[in-house]
Amino acid sequence: MSKKILSLLLGLRIQGGASSFVINSSSSAVITERTSVAAACSYSYYKHSNSQIANNNSNLNFQSSRALFGTSSSDDTTYKNKNKNNMSDEVAAAKAAAAEYKSSDADGAGPETAFDNILSGKWPSTKVYEDSTVLAFRDINPQAPTHIIVIPKHRDGLTKLSNAREDQEGILGHLLFVAQSVGRKECPEGFRVVVNDGEQGAQSVYHLHLHVLGGRQMGWPPG
């Protein structure tokens, strides 16, 4: 789907670059991608991350979380500095995921991902929205006070956005509609939607997913 079509769907401003699409609503934005659920489909990684986030949640209420993530451009700079070391980890994770994807079966289905385990119920998730075709849940490695992942329940070749077929315009539009719906509800002051595509787009899970981020003032450019 072209940027023009996506823009017409919701009337949002879309900015792309290096195989990555970024959609701004109001004044909020995202600075970088963290691994959506796991750097690799590793249960031990997921369990460790989930425990870490649970511990963080037990120690932070909403107000202190906002203070941690920042609400001004200066806070955004601080947040970037805190996560500077994580950026190299994300690049490494994206390269590893790309290599695994390229070495998987040539049928285009791609390897099993963490999302398959979430969809099957093998791994827990905090659901935000669900219907017959789409699931939205909270990222266990949040990069903002609000960080929600929106995925199609049936991958059907949608390992990445650039693999979308013409007959999949409907599900692409629905994914974006759900993203704006949860974003508008949880982040009334504005939010950002991010789609990472391929190795240089820092995609680390080869199951199409949208990041919805908000709850703090962020800077530009992202990544």
C-alpha positions as CSV (number, residue, x, y, z in Angstrom):
1,M,0.0,0.0,0.0
2,S,1.3,3.4,-0.9
3,K,1.9,6.3,1.5
4,K,-0.9,8.2,-0.4
5,I,-3.4,5.5,0.3
6,L,-2.4,5.3,3.9
7,S,-2.7,9.0,4.2
8,L,-6.1,9.1,2.7
9,L,-7.3,6.4,5.2
10,L,-7.0,8.6,8.2
11,G,-5.9,12.0,7.1
12,L,-2.6,11.6,9.0
13,R,0.8,13.0,8.1
14,I,3.0,10.1,7.0
15,Q,6.8,10.3,6.8
16,G,8.9,7.5,5.5
17,G,12.6,6.8,5.2
18,A,14.9,3.8,4.9
19,S,12.1,1.3,4.7
20,S,10.4,2.7,7.7
21,F,7.0,4.4,7.9
22,V,6.2,6.9,10.7
23,I,2.8,8.5,11.2
24,N,2.4,11.4,13.5
25,S,-0.8,12.4,15.2
26,S,-0.7,15.8,16.8
27,S,2.8,16.6,18.2
28,S,4.0,13.3,19.7
29,A,6.6,11.0,18.0
30,V,8.8,8.0,18.6
31,I,12.5,8.0,18.6
32,T,13.5,4.4,17.9
33,E,12.2,0.9,17.9
34,R,12.8,-1.6,20.6
35,T,12.3,-5.3,20.0
36,S,8.5,-5.7,19.9
37,V,8.3,-8.7,22.1
38,A,11.6,-10.5,21.9
39,A,14.9,-10.0,20.0
40,A,14.5,-13.7,19.0
41,C,11.8,-16.2,19.6
42,S,13.3,-17.1,22.9
43,Y,11.1,-18.0,25.8
44,S,13.8,-17.3,28.3
45,Y,14.3,-13.8,26.8
46,Y,10.6,-13.1,26.9
47,K,10.2,-14.4,30.5
48,H,13.1,-12.3,31.6
49,S,11.7,-9.2,29.9
50,N,8.2,-9.8,31.2
51,S,9.5,-10.1,34.7
52,Q,11.6,-7.0,34.4
53,I,8.6,-5.0,33.2
54,A,6.4,-6.4,35.9
55,N,9.0,-5.3,38.5
56,N,9.1,-1.8,36.9
57,N,5.4,-1.6,37.0
58,S,5.3,-2.5,40.7
59,N,7.7,0.3,41.5
60,L,6.3,3.0,39.2
61,N,2.9,4.6,39.2
62,F,1.6,6.6,36.3
63,Q,2.9,9.9,37.4
64,S,6.4,8.6,38.1
65,S,6.3,6.8,34.8
66,R,5.6,10.1,33.0
67,A,8.5,11.7,34.9
68,L,10.8,8.8,33.8
69,F,9.8,9.0,30.1
70,G,9.7,12.8,30.0
71,T,7.1,15.4,28.8
72,S,9.3,18.0,27.2
73,S,12.0,18.2,24.5
74,S,14.7,18.4,27.1
75,D,13.3,15.2,28.7
76,D,13.3,13.6,25.3
77,T,17.0,14.3,25.0
78,T,17.6,12.6,28.4
79,Y,15.5,9.7,27.3
80,K,17.5,9.3,24.1
81,N,20.7,9.3,26.1
82,K,19.4,6.6,28.5
83,N,18.6,4.4,25.5
84,K,21.6,5.1,23.4
85,N,23.2,1.8,24.2
86,N,20.0,0.0,23.4
87,M,20.1,1.2,19.8
88,S,23.1,-1.0,18.9
89,D,21.2,-4.0,20.5
90,E,18.2,-3.3,18.2
91,V,20.4,-3.1,15.1
92,A,22.0,-6.5,16.1
93,A,18.5,-8.0,16.7
94,A,17.3,-6.7,13.4
95,K,20.2,-8.2,11.5
96,A,19.8,-11.5,13.3
97,A,16.1,-11.6,12.5
98,A,16.7,-10.7,8.9
99,A,19.2,-13.5,8.6
100,E,16.8,-16.0,10.1
101,Y,14.0,-14.7,7.7
102,K,16.2,-15.1,4.7
103,S,17.3,-18.6,5.6
104,S,13.7,-19.8,6.3
105,D,11.6,-21.7,3.8
106,A,11.3,-20.0,0.4
107,D,7.5,-20.1,0.6
108,G,7.5,-16.6,2.0
109,A,5.7,-17.6,5.3
110,G,8.8,-16.7,7.3
111,P,9.9,-18.4,10.6
112,E,7.8,-18.7,13.7
113,T,7.8,-15.6,15.8
114,A,7.0,-14.5,19.3
115,F,3.7,-13.3,18.0
116,D,2.7,-16.8,17.1
117,N,3.2,-17.8,20.8
118,I,1.1,-14.9,21.9
119,L,-1.7,-15.6,19.5
120,S,-1.8,-19.2,20.5
121,G,-1.9,-18.3,24.2
122,K,1.4,-20.0,25.0
123,W,2.8,-16.7,26.1
124,P,0.8,-14.1,28.1
125,S,0.1,-10.6,26.8
126,T,-1.9,-7.6,28.1
127,K,-4.6,-7.2,25.5
128,V,-5.8,-3.7,24.6
129,Y,-8.1,-4.6,21.7
130,E,-9.1,-7.7,19.8
131,D,-11.5,-8.6,17.0
132,S,-11.7,-11.5,14.5
133,T,-8.7,-10.2,12.5
134,V,-6.6,-8.0,14.7
135,L,-5.0,-8.1,18.1
136,A,-3.5,-5.2,20.0
137,F,-1.4,-5.6,23.2
138,R,1.1,-3.8,25.3
139,D,4.8,-4.0,24.4
140,I,6.8,-5.6,27.2
141,N,9.8,-3.3,26.4
142,P,7.9,0.0,26.2
143,Q,9.6,3.0,24.7
144,A,7.0,5.4,25.9
145,P,4.4,5.5,28.7
146,T,2.1,4.0,26.1
147,H,3.5,1.5,23.7
148,I,1.0,-0.8,22.0
149,I,1.6,-3.4,19.3
150,V,-1.1,-4.0,16.7
151,I,-0.9,-7.2,14.6
152,P,-3.0,-9.2,12.1
153,K,-4.0,-12.5,13.6
154,H,-3.4,-14.3,10.4
155,R,0.0,-13.4,8.9
156,D,-0.9,-14.7,5.4
157,G,2.5,-13.7,4.0
158,L,2.5,-10.3,5.8
159,T,5.9,-10.9,7.3
160,K,6.7,-7.2,6.5
161,L,4.8,-4.3,5.0
162,S,6.7,-4.5,1.7
163,N,5.3,-8.0,1.2
164,A,1.7,-6.8,1.2
165,R,-0.4,-7.9,-1.7
166,E,-3.1,-5.8,-3.5
167,D,-5.8,-8.0,-2.0
168,Q,-4.6,-7.2,1.5
169,E,-5.5,-3.5,1.4
170,G,-8.5,-4.2,3.6
171,I,-6.5,-5.7,6.5
172,L,-3.8,-2.9,6.1
173,G,-6.5,-0.3,6.5
174,H,-8.1,-2.1,9.4
175,L,-4.7,-2.3,11.2
176,L,-4.2,1.4,10.8
177,F,-7.7,2.1,11.9
178,V,-7.3,0.1,15.1
179,A,-3.9,1.8,15.7
180,Q,-5.5,5.2,15.6
181,S,-8.4,4.1,17.7
182,V,-6.3,2.8,20.6
183,G,-3.9,5.8,20.2
184,R,-6.7,8.3,20.3
185,K,-8.1,6.6,23.4
186,E,-4.9,6.3,25.4
187,C,-3.0,9.3,24.1
188,P,-5.5,12.2,23.6
189,E,-2.6,14.7,23.3
190,G,-1.1,12.9,20.3
191,F,0.7,9.7,19.4
192,R,2.9,8.1,16.7
193,V,2.4,5.0,14.7
194,V,5.6,3.2,13.4
195,V,6.0,0.4,10.9
196,N,9.6,-1.0,10.6
197,D,10.4,-2.9,7.4
198,G,13.3,-5.2,6.8
199,E,16.9,-5.2,8.1
200,Q,17.6,-1.5,7.5
201,G,14.2,-0.6,8.8
202,A,15.3,-2.3,12.1
203,Q,12.5,-4.9,11.9
204,S,13.1,-7.6,14.5
205,V,9.9,-9.6,14.3
206,Y,8.8,-10.9,10.9
207,H,5.1,-10.6,11.4
208,L,3.8,-7.3,10.3
209,H,3.1,-5.1,13.3
210,L,2.4,-1.4,14.1
211,H,3.8,0.4,17.1
212,V,1.5,2.9,18.8
213,L,3.5,5.2,21.1
214,G,2.5,8.2,23.1
215,G,2.2,9.7,26.6
216,R,5.2,11.9,26.3
217,Q,6.6,14.7,24.1
218,M,9.1,13.2,21.6
219,G,11.6,14.7,19.2
220,W,12.3,14.6,15.5
221,P,13.7,12.9,13.5
222,P,13.1,9.4,14.8
223,G,15.7,6.6,14.9
